[in-house]
């Protein structure tokens, strides 16, 4: 029950912390992983033949 009482107080702080971490850590890591995955897939993909 105490958690529910403290929710309006702690919610903005928790939200800001999560957004901050998302912007500085999670998104750059995810972008690099996706870039590496796409580069690896392009290397393995056979060349397309033009007619």
C-alpha positions in Angstrom: 0.0 0.0 0.0 2.9 2.3 0.7 4.1 1.9 -2.9 0.8 3.3 -4.2 1.0 6.3 -1.9 4.5 7.1 -3.1 3.8 6.6 -6.8 2.8 10.2 -7.6 6.0 11.4 -5.9 8.5 8.9 -7.4 7.0 8.6 -10.9 8.5 11.7 -12.5 12.0 11.0 -11.1 11.9 7.4 -12.3 10.6 8.5 -15.7 13.4 11.0 -16.1 16.0 8.5 -15.2 14.7 6.0 -17.7 14.6 8.5 -20.5 18.1 9.7 -19.7 19.5 6.2 -19.8 17.6 5.4 -23.0 19.1 8.4 -24.7 22.6 8.0 -23.6 23.1 4.2 -23.3 20.4 2.0 -24.8 19.8 3.7 -28.2 23.5 4.1 -29.2 24.2 0.4 -28.3 21.1 -0.7 -30.2 22.1 1.3 -33.3 25.6 -0.2 -33.3 24.2 -3.7 -33.0 21.8 -3.1 -35.9 24.5 -1.6 -38.0 26.8 -4.6 -37.4 24.0 -7.0 -38.1 23.1 -5.3 -41.4 26.8 -5.1 -42.5 27.2 -8.9 -41.7 24.0 -9.7 -43.7 25.2 -7.6 -46.7 28.5 -9.5 -46.7 26.8 -12.9 -46.7 24.1 -12.0 -49.3 25.0 -13.2 -52.8 25.3 -10.4 -55.4 22.2 -9.7 -57.4 22.4 -10.5 -61.1 21.3 -7.9 -63.5 19.4 -9.0 -66.6 
